[in-house]
Amino acid sequence: MKQQTILVTGGAGFVGSVCVELLVAQGYNVIVLDNLQTGNRRAVHPKARLVRGSIGLARLLQRIGRNTGTRHHLNYRCKSVIA
């Protein structure tokens, strides 16, 4: 059976990167889409593929889905300020 591919937006942030780590541990292929505005490239699991870009770019999302057969999307895109 072919491994499922999951797209995680915001996967370079704290919460998203924890999710990516768990998905990789479960054997999923993971693609992280993040613009790295608040996330960090080093937070992305080495077995995950990082695509730098914005979820607002419809053509980019279509290309990712078409080229990888991605059927699942988890969104961890958020911005928080801790004072």
C-alpha positions as CSV (number, residue, x, y, z in Angstrom):
1,M,0.0,0.0,0.0
2,K,1.3,3.4,-1.0
3,Q,2.1,5.8,1.9
4,Q,-0.4,8.7,2.3
5,T,0.8,12.2,1.9
6,I,-0.4,14.9,4.2
7,L,0.0,18.6,3.7
8,V,0.6,20.6,6.9
9,T,0.3,24.3,6.6
10,G,2.1,26.2,9.3
11,G,4.3,23.1,9.9
12,A,7.4,25.2,10.7
13,G,5.7,26.7,13.8
14,F,5.7,25.2,17.3
15,V,2.3,23.4,17.2
16,G,2.6,22.5,13.5
17,S,6.1,21.0,13.9
18,V,5.0,18.8,16.7
19,C,2.1,17.5,14.5
20,V,4.6,16.9,11.7
21,E,6.9,14.9,14.0
22,L,4.0,12.7,15.1
23,L,2.8,12.1,11.5
24,V,6.3,11.2,10.3
25,A,6.6,8.8,13.3
26,Q,3.4,7.1,12.1
27,G,4.9,6.6,8.6
28,Y,3.1,9.4,6.6
29,N,4.8,11.4,3.9
30,V,4.5,15.0,5.1
31,I,4.7,18.2,3.1
32,V,5.1,21.4,5.1
33,L,3.8,24.6,3.5
34,D,5.0,27.6,5.4
35,N,6.1,31.1,4.5
36,L,8.5,31.1,7.4
37,Q,7.2,34.5,8.5
38,T,6.9,33.3,12.1
39,G,8.0,29.7,11.7
40,N,11.5,28.3,11.5
41,R,13.1,26.0,8.9
42,R,15.0,24.2,11.7
43,A,11.7,23.2,13.3
44,V,10.7,21.1,10.2
45,H,11.3,17.4,10.6
46,P,14.2,16.3,8.3
47,K,12.0,13.6,6.7
48,A,9.3,16.2,5.8
49,R,9.5,18.2,2.6
50,L,9.4,21.9,3.2
51,V,7.7,24.1,0.5
52,R,8.2,27.8,1.3
53,G,5.1,29.7,0.3
54,S,1.7,31.0,1.3
55,I,-1.6,29.1,1.6
56,G,-3.1,32.1,-0.2
57,L,-1.5,31.0,-3.5
58,A,-4.1,28.8,-5.1
59,R,-1.8,27.7,-7.9
60,L,0.8,26.5,-5.5
61,L,-1.7,24.4,-3.5
62,Q,-3.0,22.9,-6.8
63,R,0.5,22.0,-7.9
64,I,1.3,20.4,-4.6
65,G,-1.9,18.4,-4.7
66,R,-1.5,17.4,-8.3
67,N,2.2,16.4,-8.0
68,T,2.0,14.5,-4.8
69,G,-1.6,13.1,-4.7
70,T,-2.1,14.8,-1.4
71,R,-5.7,14.2,-0.1
72,H,-5.4,15.5,3.5
73,H,-4.6,18.9,4.8
74,L,-4.0,20.0,8.4
75,N,-3.8,23.7,9.1
76,Y,-1.7,25.0,11.9
77,R,-1.3,28.4,10.5
78,C,-1.6,30.9,13.3
79,K,0.0,34.0,14.8
80,S,0.2,34.6,18.5
81,V,1.9,37.2,20.6
82,I,3.2,36.3,24.1
83,A,3.8,39.3,26.3
